[in-house]
């Protein structure tokens, strides 16, 4: 199980990646796959730790 501080950092990273993904323009389209891979890893880690959407919204 992750420590609450670790969960916070993971969720912060996820938020930052989602914001970055929204800002990417056509010149940086190659970063989409890398960002999507990182988001997938984060989602998998959260699932393994049973972090649900209620926890993520706090």
PDB file of N, CA, C, O and CB in Angstrom:
ATOM      1  N   UNK A   1       0.845  -1.186   0.000  1.00  0.00           N
ATOM      2  CA  UNK A   1       0.000   0.000   0.000  1.00  0.00           C
ATOM      3  C   UNK A   1       0.886   1.243   0.000  1.00  0.00           C
ATOM      4  O   UNK A   1       1.917   1.301   0.669  1.00  0.00           O
ATOM      5  CB  UNK A   1      -0.959   0.001   1.224  1.00  0.00           C
ATOM      6  N   UNK A   2       0.459   2.205  -0.752  1.00  0.00           N
ATOM      7  CA  UNK A   2       1.217   3.457  -0.817  1.00  0.00           C
ATOM      8  C   UNK A   2       0.872   4.356   0.361  1.00  0.00           C
ATOM      9  O   UNK A   2      -0.242   4.333   0.884  1.00  0.00           O
ATOM     10  CB  UNK A   2       0.942   4.190  -2.140  1.00  0.00           C
ATOM     11  N   UNK A   3       1.834   5.128   0.750  1.00  0.00           N
ATOM     12  CA  UNK A   3       1.643   6.144   1.785  1.00  0.00           C
ATOM     13  C   UNK A   3       0.796   7.273   1.185  1.00  0.00           C
ATOM     14  O   UNK A   3       0.903   7.544  -0.011  1.00  0.00           O
ATOM     15  CB  UNK A   3       3.027   6.687   2.322  1.00  0.00           C
ATOM     16  N   UNK A   4      -0.038   7.933   1.989  1.00  0.00           N
ATOM     17  CA  UNK A   4      -0.870   9.026   1.456  1.00  0.00           C
ATOM     18  C   UNK A   4      -0.072  10.105   0.714  1.00  0.00           C
ATOM     19  O   UNK A   4      -0.554  10.665  -0.271  1.00  0.00           O
ATOM     20  CB  UNK A   4      -1.636   9.671   2.587  1.00  0.00           C
ATOM     21  N   UNK A   5       1.137  10.393   1.181  1.00  0.00           N
ATOM     22  CA  UNK A   5       1.959  11.387   0.484  1.00  0.00           C
ATOM     23  C   UNK A   5       2.352  10.901  -0.911  1.00  0.00           C
ATOM     24  O   UNK A   5       2.426  11.689  -1.854  1.00  0.00           O
ATOM     25  CB  UNK A   5       3.219  11.706   1.303  1.00  0.00           C
ATOM     26  N   UNK A   6       2.600   9.607  -1.032  1.00  0.00           N
ATOM     27  CA  UNK A   6       2.942   9.036  -2.337  1.00  0.00           C
ATOM     28  C   UNK A   6       1.740   9.085  -3.276  1.00  0.00           C
ATOM     29  O   UNK A   6       1.880   9.382  -4.462  1.00  0.00           O
ATOM     30  CB  UNK A   6       3.437   7.583  -2.179  1.00  0.00           C
ATOM     31  N   UNK A   7       0.570   8.794  -2.741  1.00  0.00           N
ATOM     32  CA  UNK A   7      -0.655   8.869  -3.553  1.00  0.00           C
ATOM     33  C   UNK A   7      -0.865  10.295  -4.036  1.00  0.00           C
ATOM     34  O   UNK A   7      -1.210  10.519  -5.196  1.00  0.00           O
ATOM     35  CB  UNK A   7      -1.890   8.387  -2.745  1.00  0.00           C
ATOM     36  N   UNK A   8      -0.658  11.253  -3.148  1.00  0.00           N
ATOM     37  CA  UNK A   8      -0.795  12.658  -3.529  1.00  0.00           C
ATOM     38  C   UNK A   8       0.147  12.999  -4.681  1.00  0.00           C
ATOM     39  O   UNK A   8      -0.256  13.656  -5.641  1.00  0.00           O
ATOM     40  CB  UNK A   8      -0.516  13.572  -2.323  1.00  0.00           C
ATOM     41  N   UNK A   9       1.394  12.558  -4.587  1.00  0.00           N
ATOM     42  CA  UNK A   9       2.370  12.857  -5.638  1.00  0.00           C
ATOM     43  C   UNK A   9       1.984  12.196  -6.965  1.00  0.00           C
ATOM     44  O   UNK A   9       2.129  12.800  -8.028  1.00  0.00           O
ATOM     45  CB  UNK A   9       3.768  12.393  -5.210  1.00  0.00           C
ATOM     46  N   UNK A  10       1.502  10.979  -6.900  1.00  0.00           N
ATOM     47  CA  UNK A  10       1.065  10.297  -8.115  1.00  0.00           C
ATOM     48  C   UNK A  10      -0.107  11.036  -8.757  1.00  0.00           C
ATOM     49  O   UNK A  10      -0.137  11.228  -9.973  1.00  0.00           O
ATOM     50  CB  UNK A  10       0.672   8.843  -7.805  1.00  0.00           C
ATOM     51  N   UNK A  11      -1.062  11.445  -7.940  1.00  0.00           N
ATOM     52  CA  UNK A  11      -2.220  12.170  -8.471  1.00  0.00           C
ATOM     53  C   UNK A  11      -1.818  13.533  -9.022  1.00  0.00           C
ATOM     54  O   UNK A  11      -2.374  13.994 -10.019  1.00  0.00           O
ATOM     55  CB  UNK A  11      -3.285  12.339  -7.386  1.00  0.00           C
ATOM     56  N   UNK A  12      -0.865  14.170  -8.378  1.00  0.00           N
ATOM     57  CA  UNK A  12      -0.363  15.447  -8.883  1.00  0.00           C
ATOM     58  C   UNK A  12       0.307  15.245 -10.239  1.00  0.00           C
ATOM     59  O   UNK A  12       0.091  16.023 -11.169  1.00  0.00           O
ATOM     60  CB  UNK A  12       0.628  16.083  -7.878  1.00  0.00           C
ATOM     61  N   UNK A  13       1.114  14.204 -10.345  1.00  0.00           N
ATOM     62  CA  UNK A  13       1.762  13.903 -11.625  1.00  0.00           C
ATOM     63  C   UNK A  13       0.742  13.620 -12.708  1.00  0.00           C
ATOM     64  O   UNK A  13       0.899  14.062 -13.847  1.00  0.00           O
ATOM     65  CB  UNK A  13       2.704  12.715 -11.481  1.00  0.00           C
ATOM     66  N   UNK A  14      -0.303  12.884 -12.360  1.00  0.00           N
ATOM     67  CA  UNK A  14      -1.349  12.580 -13.336  1.00  0.00           C
ATOM     68  C   UNK A  14      -2.020  13.866 -13.808  1.00  0.00           C
ATOM     69  O   UNK A  14      -2.261  14.043 -15.002  1.00  0.00           O
ATOM     70  CB  UNK A  14      -2.396  11.617 -12.733  1.00  0.00           C
ATOM     71  N   UNK A  15      -2.316  14.747 -12.887  1.00  0.00           N
ATOM     72  CA  UNK A  15      -2.942  16.019 -13.240  1.00  0.00           C
ATOM     73  C   UNK A  15      -2.035  16.835 -14.157  1.00  0.00           C
ATOM     74  O   UNK A  15      -2.494  17.411 -15.144  1.00  0.00           O
ATOM     75  CB  UNK A  15      -3.276  16.821 -11.974  1.00  0.00           C
ATOM     76  N   UNK A  16      -0.752  16.880 -13.828  1.00  0.00           N
ATOM     77  CA  UNK A  16       0.193  17.634 -14.659  1.00  0.00           C
ATOM     78  C   UNK A  16       0.313  17.034 -16.056  1.00  0.00           C
ATOM     79  O   UNK A  16       0.385  17.766 -17.042  1.00  0.00           O
ATOM     80  CB  UNK A  16       1.570  17.674 -13.992  1.00  0.00           C
ATOM     81  N   UNK A  17       0.335  15.707 -16.143  1.00  0.00           N
ATOM     82  CA  UNK A  17       0.406  15.055 -17.457  1.00  0.00           C
ATOM     83  C   UNK A  17      -0.845  15.329 -18.286  1.00  0.00           C
ATOM     84  O   UNK A  17      -0.757  15.554 -19.493  1.00  0.00           O
ATOM     85  CB  UNK A  17       0.598  13.545 -17.291  1.00  0.00           C
ATOM     86  N   UNK A  18      -2.008  15.311 -17.640  1.00  0.00           N
ATOM     87  CA  UNK A  18      -3.253  15.598 -18.363  1.00  0.00           C
ATOM     88  C   UNK A  18      -3.271  17.044 -18.864  1.00  0.00           C
ATOM     89  O   UNK A  18      -3.724  17.309 -19.977  1.00  0.00           O
ATOM     90  CB  UNK A  18      -4.475  15.335 -17.457  1.00  0.00           C
ATOM     91  N   UNK A  19      -2.784  17.971 -18.051  1.00  0.00           N
ATOM     92  CA  UNK A  19      -2.708  19.366 -18.475  1.00  0.00           C
ATOM     93  C   UNK A  19      -1.729  19.530 -19.637  1.00  0.00           C
ATOM     94  O   UNK A  19      -2.007  20.258 -20.589  1.00  0.00           O
ATOM     95  CB  UNK A  19      -2.290  20.259 -17.300  1.00  0.00           C
ATOM     96  N   UNK A  20      -0.604  18.862 -19.557  1.00  0.00           N
ATOM     97  CA  UNK A  20       0.385  18.921 -20.626  1.00  0.00           C
ATOM     98  C   UNK A  20      -0.188  18.350 -21.918  1.00  0.00           C
ATOM     99  O   UNK A  20       0.021  18.902 -22.999  1.00  0.00           O
ATOM    100  CB  UNK A  20       1.656  18.160 -20.224  1.00  0.00           C
ATOM    101  N   UNK A  21      -0.901  17.257 -21.796  1.00  0.00           N
ATOM    102  CA  UNK A  21      -1.502  16.610 -22.964  1.00  0.00           C
ATOM    103  C   UNK A  21      -2.466  17.562 -23.677  1.00  0.00           C
ATOM    104  O   UNK A  21      -2.536  17.570 -24.906  1.00  0.00           O
ATOM    105  CB  UNK A  21      -2.237  15.320 -22.546  1.00  0.00           C
ATOM    106  N   UNK A  22      -3.202  18.354 -22.914  1.00  0.00           N
ATOM    107  CA  UNK A  22      -4.136  19.320 -23.503  1.00  0.00           C
ATOM    108  C   UNK A  22      -3.407  20.444 -24.234  1.00  0.00           C
ATOM    109  O   UNK A  22      -3.942  21.010 -25.187  1.00  0.00           O
ATOM    110  CB  UNK A  22      -5.034  19.909 -22.419  1.00  0.00           C
ATOM    111  N   UNK A  23      -2.198  20.769 -23.800  1.00  0.00           N
ATOM    112  CA  UNK A  23      -1.467  21.909 -24.352  1.00  0.00           C
ATOM    113  C   UNK A  23      -0.585  21.558 -25.544  1.00  0.00           C
ATOM    114  O   UNK A  23      -0.079  22.447 -26.229  1.00  0.00           O
ATOM    115  CB  UNK A  23      -0.624  22.522 -23.286  1.00  0.00           C
ATOM    116  N   UNK A  24      -0.403  20.286 -25.788  1.00  0.00           N
ATOM    117  CA  UNK A  24       0.486  19.861 -26.871  1.00  0.00           C
ATOM    118  C   UNK A  24      -0.116  20.248 -28.218  1.00  0.00           C
ATOM    119  O   UNK A  24      -1.299  20.024 -28.478  1.00  0.00           O
ATOM    120  CB  UNK A  24       0.738  18.333 -26.810  1.00  0.00           C
ATOM    121  N   UNK A  25       0.711  20.823 -29.050  1.00  0.00           N
ATOM    122  CA  UNK A  25       0.247  21.186 -30.385  1.00  0.00           C
ATOM    123  C   UNK A  25       0.757  20.182 -31.417  1.00  0.00           C
ATOM    124  O   UNK A  25       1.432  19.215 -31.066  1.00  0.00           O
ATOM    125  CB  UNK A  25       0.707  22.610 -30.748  1.00  0.00           C
ATOM    126  N   UNK A  26       0.441  20.405 -32.655  1.00  0.00           N
ATOM    127  CA  UNK A  26       0.793  19.471 -33.724  1.00  0.00           C
ATOM    128  C   UNK A  26       2.292  19.248 -33.860  1.00  0.00           C
ATOM    129  O   UNK A  26       2.715  18.197 -34.342  1.00  0.00           O
ATOM    130  CB  UNK A  26       0.247  19.967 -35.029  1.00  0.00           C
ATOM    131  N   UNK A  27       3.092  20.200 -33.452  1.00  0.00           N
ATOM    132  CA  UNK A  27       4.540  20.067 -33.588  1.00  0.00           C
ATOM    133  C   UNK A  27       5.128  19.084 -32.573  1.00  0.00           C
ATOM    134  O   UNK A  27       6.241  18.589 -32.749  1.00  0.00           O
ATOM    135  CB  UNK A  27       5.202  21.426 -33.429  1.00  0.00           C
ATOM    136  N   UNK A  28       4.381  18.812 -31.529  1.00  0.00           N
ATOM    137  CA  UNK A  28       4.870  17.928 -30.469  1.00  0.00           C
ATOM    138  C   UNK A  28       3.994  16.686 -30.319  1.00  0.00           C
ATOM    139  O   UNK A  28       3.911  16.105 -29.237  1.00  0.00           O
ATOM    140  CB  UNK A  28       4.932  18.681 -29.143  1.00  0.00           C
ATOM    141  N   UNK A  29       3.356  16.291 -31.388  1.00  0.00           N
ATOM    142  CA  UNK A  29       2.426  15.165 -31.358  1.00  0.00           C
ATOM    143  C   UNK A  29       3.111  13.871 -30.929  1.00  0.00           C
ATOM    144  O   UNK A  29       2.457  12.973 -30.397  1.00  0.00           O
ATOM    145  CB  UNK A  29       1.786  14.981 -32.723  1.00  0.00           C
ATOM    146  N   UNK A  30       4.403  13.767 -31.153  1.00  0.00           N
ATOM    147  CA  UNK A  30       5.133  12.542 -30.790  1.00  0.00           C
ATOM    148  C   UNK A  30       5.139  12.296 -29.280  1.00  0.00           C
ATOM    149  O   UNK A  30       5.377  11.171 -28.841  1.00  0.00           O
ATOM    150  CB  UNK A  30       6.570  12.619 -31.300  1.00  0.00           C
ATOM    151  N   UNK A  31       4.883  13.323 -28.491  1.00  0.00           N
ATOM    152  CA  UNK A  31       4.863  13.162 -27.042  1.00  0.00           C
ATOM    153  C   UNK A  31       3.591  12.484 -26.541  1.00  0.00           C
ATOM    154  O   UNK A  31       3.560  12.003 -25.408  1.00  0.00           O
ATOM    155  CB  UNK A  31       5.014  14.506 -26.379  1.00  0.00           C
ATOM    156  N   UNK A  32       2.539  12.436 -27.365  1.00  0.00           N
ATOM    157  CA  UNK A  32       1.279  11.837 -26.937  1.00  0.00           C
ATOM    158  C   UNK A  32       1.445  10.400 -26.466  1.00  0.00           C
ATOM    159  O   UNK A  32       0.901  10.025 -25.427  1.00  0.00           O
ATOM    160  CB  UNK A  32       0.280  11.887 -28.062  1.00  0.00           C
ATOM    161  N   UNK A  33       2.187   9.593 -27.213  1.00  0.00           N
ATOM    162  CA  UNK A  33       2.334   8.192 -26.833  1.00  0.00           C
ATOM    163  C   UNK A  33       3.086   8.057 -25.515  1.00  0.00           C
ATOM    164  O   UNK A  33       2.744   7.210 -24.690  1.00  0.00           O
ATOM    165  CB  UNK A  33       3.057   7.416 -27.931  1.00  0.00           C
ATOM    166  N   UNK A  34       4.101   8.879 -25.313  1.00  0.00           N
ATOM    167  CA  UNK A  34       4.862   8.836 -24.073  1.00  0.00           C
ATOM    168  C   UNK A  34       3.976   9.252 -22.884  1.00  0.00           C
ATOM    169  O   UNK A  34       4.012   8.624 -21.825  1.00  0.00           O
ATOM    170  CB  UNK A  34       6.105   9.755 -24.174  1.00  0.00           C
ATOM    171  N   UNK A  35       3.194  10.299 -23.070  1.00  0.00           N
ATOM    172  CA  UNK A  35       2.297  10.766 -22.006  1.00  0.00           C
ATOM    173  C   UNK A  35       1.233   9.713 -21.722  1.00  0.00           C
ATOM    174  O   UNK A  35       0.932   9.432 -20.562  1.00  0.00           O
ATOM    175  CB  UNK A  35       1.634  12.111 -22.395  1.00  0.00           C
ATOM    176  N   UNK A  36       0.660   9.129 -22.776  1.00  0.00           N
ATOM    177  CA  UNK A  36      -0.357   8.102 -22.584  1.00  0.00           C
ATOM    178  C   UNK A  36       0.201   6.887 -21.850  1.00  0.00           C
ATOM    179  O   UNK A  36      -0.485   6.281 -21.027  1.00  0.00           O
ATOM    180  CB  UNK A  36      -0.935   7.678 -23.925  1.00  0.00           C
ATOM    181  N   UNK A  37       1.436   6.539 -22.151  1.00  0.00           N
ATOM    182  CA  UNK A  37       2.074   5.413 -21.464  1.00  0.00           C
ATOM    183  C   UNK A  37       2.224   5.716 -19.976  1.00  0.00           C
ATOM    184  O   UNK A  37       1.948   4.861 -19.134  1.00  0.00           O
ATOM    185  CB  UNK A  37       3.452   5.103 -22.089  1.00  0.00           C
ATOM    186  N   UNK A  38       2.659   6.927 -19.655  1.00  0.00           N
ATOM    187  CA  UNK A  38       2.822   7.309 -18.250  1.00  0.00           C
ATOM    188  C   UNK A  38       1.478   7.336 -17.528  1.00  0.00           C
ATOM    189  O   UNK A  38       1.376   6.907 -16.379  1.00  0.00           O
ATOM    190  CB  UNK A  38       3.504   8.680 -18.144  1.00  0.00           C
ATOM    191  N   UNK A  39       0.442   7.845 -18.209  1.00  0.00           N
ATOM    192  CA  UNK A  39      -0.891   7.874 -17.606  1.00  0.00           C
ATOM    193  C   UNK A  39      -1.400   6.464 -17.359  1.00  0.00           C
ATOM    194  O   UNK A  39      -2.045   6.203 -16.343  1.00  0.00           O
ATOM    195  CB  UNK A  39      -1.871   8.640 -18.502  1.00  0.00           C
ATOM    196  N   UNK A  40      -1.119   5.563 -18.272  1.00  0.00           N
ATOM    197  CA  UNK A  40      -1.524   4.168 -18.101  1.00  0.00           C
ATOM    198  C   UNK A  40      -0.823   3.538 -16.904  1.00  0.00           C
ATOM    199  O   UNK A  40      -1.450   2.822 -16.123  1.00  0.00           O
ATOM    200  CB  UNK A  40      -1.224   3.365 -19.368  1.00  0.00           C
ATOM    201  N   UNK A  41       0.474   3.802 -16.756  1.00  0.00           N
ATOM    202  CA  UNK A  41       1.222   3.285 -15.608  1.00  0.00           C
ATOM    203  C   UNK A  41       0.661   3.827 -14.289  1.00  0.00           C
ATOM    204  O   UNK A  41       0.536   3.098 -13.305  1.00  0.00           O
ATOM    205  CB  UNK A  41       2.711   3.650 -15.736  1.00  0.00           C
ATOM    206  N   UNK A  42       0.331   5.098 -14.294  1.00  0.00           N
ATOM    207  CA  UNK A  42      -0.244   5.716 -13.093  1.00  0.00           C
ATOM    208  C   UNK A  42      -1.592   5.084 -12.766  1.00  0.00           C
ATOM    209  O   UNK A  42      -1.853   4.745 -11.611  1.00  0.00           O
ATOM    210  CB  UNK A  42      -0.402   7.241 -13.285  1.00  0.00           C
ATOM    211  N   UNK A  43      -2.446   4.923 -13.769  1.00  0.00           N
ATOM    212  CA  UNK A  43      -3.763   4.319 -13.540  1.00  0.00           C
ATOM    213  C   UNK A  43      -3.634   2.894 -13.008  1.00  0.00           C
ATOM    214  O   UNK A  43      -4.377   2.490 -12.113  1.00  0.00           O
ATOM    215  CB  UNK A  43      -4.585   4.321 -14.837  1.00  0.00           C
ATOM    216  N   UNK A  44      -2.691   2.137 -13.560  1.00  0.00           N
ATOM    217  CA  UNK A  44      -2.471   0.768 -13.085  1.00  0.00           C
ATOM    218  C   UNK A  44      -2.002   0.750 -11.635  1.00  0.00           C
ATOM    219  O   UNK A  44      -2.457  -0.077 -10.844  1.00  0.00           O
ATOM    220  CB  UNK A  44      -1.447   0.056 -13.972  1.00  0.00           C
ATOM    221  N   UNK A  45      -1.104   1.649 -11.287  1.00  0.00           N
ATOM    222  CA  UNK A  45      -0.609   1.731  -9.910  1.00  0.00           C
ATOM    223  C   UNK A  45      -1.739   2.082  -8.950  1.00  0.00           C
ATOM    224  O   UNK A  45      -1.823   1.526  -7.854  1.00  0.00           O
ATOM    225  CB  UNK A  45       0.518   2.772  -9.803  1.00  0.00           C
ATOM    226  N   UNK A  46      -2.599   2.997  -9.357  1.00  0.00           N
ATOM    227  CA  UNK A  46      -3.720   3.382  -8.504  1.00  0.00           C
ATOM    228  C   UNK A  46      -4.711   2.236  -8.341  1.00  0.00           C
ATOM    229  O   UNK A  46      -5.267   2.048  -7.259  1.00  0.00           O
ATOM    230  CB  UNK A  46      -4.428   4.605  -9.078  1.00  0.00           C
ATOM    231  N   UNK A  47      -4.934   1.475  -9.398  1.00  0.00           N
ATOM    232  CA  UNK A  47      -5.838   0.315  -9.308  1.00  0.00           C
ATOM    233  C   UNK A  47      -5.277  -0.735  -8.359  1.00  0.00           C
ATOM    234  O   UNK A  47      -6.010  -1.292  -7.541  1.00  0.00           O
ATOM    235  CB  UNK A  47      -6.067  -0.305 -10.702  1.00  0.00           C
ATOM    236  N   UNK A  48      -3.982  -1.006  -8.466  1.00  0.00           N
ATOM    237  CA  UNK A  48      -3.343  -1.998  -7.606  1.00  0.00           C
ATOM    238  C   UNK A  48      -3.473  -1.589  -6.137  1.00  0.00           C
ATOM    239  O   UNK A  48      -3.625  -2.435  -5.255  1.00  0.00           O
ATOM    240  CB  UNK A  48      -1.855  -2.171  -7.989  1.00  0.00           C
ATOM    241  N   UNK A  49      -3.411  -0.295  -5.892  1.00  0.00           N
ATOM    242  CA  UNK A  49      -3.486   0.212  -4.520  1.00  0.00           C
ATOM    243  C   UNK A  49      -4.918   0.501  -4.080  1.00  0.00           C
ATOM    244  O   UNK A  49      -5.143   1.033  -2.994  1.00  0.00           O
ATOM    245  CB  UNK A  49      -2.654   1.469  -4.388  1.00  0.00           C
ATOM    246  N   UNK A  50      -5.883   0.148  -4.928  1.00  0.00           N
ATOM    247  CA  UNK A  50      -7.301   0.354  -4.617  1.00  0.00           C
ATOM    248  C   UNK A  50      -7.635   1.815  -4.325  1.00  0.00           C
ATOM    249  O   UNK A  50      -8.436   2.110  -3.437  1.00  0.00           O
ATOM    250  CB  UNK A  50      -7.696  -0.500  -3.430  1.00  0.00           C
ATOM    251  N   UNK A  51      -7.026   2.714  -5.066  1.00  0.00           N
ATOM    252  CA  UNK A  51      -7.341   4.128  -4.936  1.00  0.00           C
ATOM    253  C   UNK A  51      -8.498   4.399  -5.896  1.00  0.00           C
ATOM    254  O   UNK A  51      -8.353   4.273  -7.112  1.00  0.00           O
ATOM    255  CB  UNK A  51      -6.082   5.048  -5.246  1.00  0.00           C
ATOM    256  N   UNK A  52      -9.642   4.769  -5.337  1.00  0.00           N
ATOM    257  CA  UNK A  52     -10.833   4.966  -6.174  1.00  0.00           C
ATOM    258  C   UNK A  52     -11.033   6.435  -6.514  1.00  0.00           C
ATOM    259  O   UNK A  52     -10.254   7.291  -6.094  1.00  0.00           O
ATOM    260  CB  UNK A  52     -12.079   4.421  -5.470  1.00  0.00           C
ATOM    261  N   UNK A  53     -12.071   6.718  -7.269  1.00  0.00           N
ATOM    262  CA  UNK A  53     -12.317   8.096  -7.718  1.00  0.00           C
ATOM    263  C   UNK A  53     -12.641   9.005  -6.549  1.00  0.00           C
ATOM    264  O   UNK A  53     -12.339  10.197  -6.608  1.00  0.00           O
ATOM    265  CB  UNK A  53     -13.458   8.134  -8.735  1.00  0.00           C
ATOM    266  N   UNK A  54     -13.252   8.482  -5.473  1.00  0.00           N
ATOM    267  CA  UNK A  54     -13.529   9.305  -4.304  1.00  0.00           C
ATOM    268  C   UNK A  54     -12.222   9.775  -3.677  1.00  0.00           C
ATOM    269  O   UNK A  54     -12.081  10.947  -3.329  1.00  0.00           O
ATOM    270  CB  UNK A  54     -14.373   8.526  -3.276  1.00  0.00           C
ATOM    271  N   UNK A  55     -11.282   8.871  -3.537  1.00  0.00           N
ATOM    272  CA  UNK A  55      -9.980   9.222  -2.966  1.00  0.00           C
ATOM    273  C   UNK A  55      -9.272  10.239  -3.850  1.00  0.00           C
ATOM    274  O   UNK A  55      -8.640  11.172  -3.355  1.00  0.00           O
ATOM    275  CB  UNK A  55      -9.104   7.965  -2.792  1.00  0.00           C
ATOM    276  N   UNK A  56      -9.384  10.051  -5.171  1.00  0.00           N
ATOM    277  CA  UNK A  56      -8.689  10.929  -6.100  1.00  0.00           C
ATOM    278  C   UNK A  56      -9.284  12.333  -6.095  1.00  0.00           C
ATOM    279  O   UNK A  56      -8.585  13.285  -6.441  1.00  0.00           O
ATOM    280  CB  UNK A  56      -8.734  10.349  -7.503  1.00  0.00           C
ATOM    281  N   UNK A  57     -10.537  12.492  -5.719  1.00  0.00           N
ATOM    282  CA  UNK A  57     -11.160  13.810  -5.751  1.00  0.00           C
ATOM    283  C   UNK A  57     -10.864  14.623  -4.501  1.00  0.00           C
ATOM    284  O   UNK A  57     -11.193  15.809  -4.459  1.00  0.00           O
ATOM    285  CB  UNK A  57     -12.648  13.670  -5.922  1.00  0.00           C
ATOM    286  N   UNK A  58     -10.247  14.021  -3.470  1.00  0.00           N
ATOM    287  CA  UNK A  58      -9.938  14.739  -2.230  1.00  0.00           C
ATOM    288  C   UNK A  58      -8.755  15.652  -2.406  1.00  0.00           C
ATOM    289  O   UNK A  58      -8.356  16.334  -1.462  1.00  0.00           O
ATOM    290  CB  UNK A  58      -9.670  13.766  -1.100  1.00  0.00           C
TER     291      UNK A  58
END
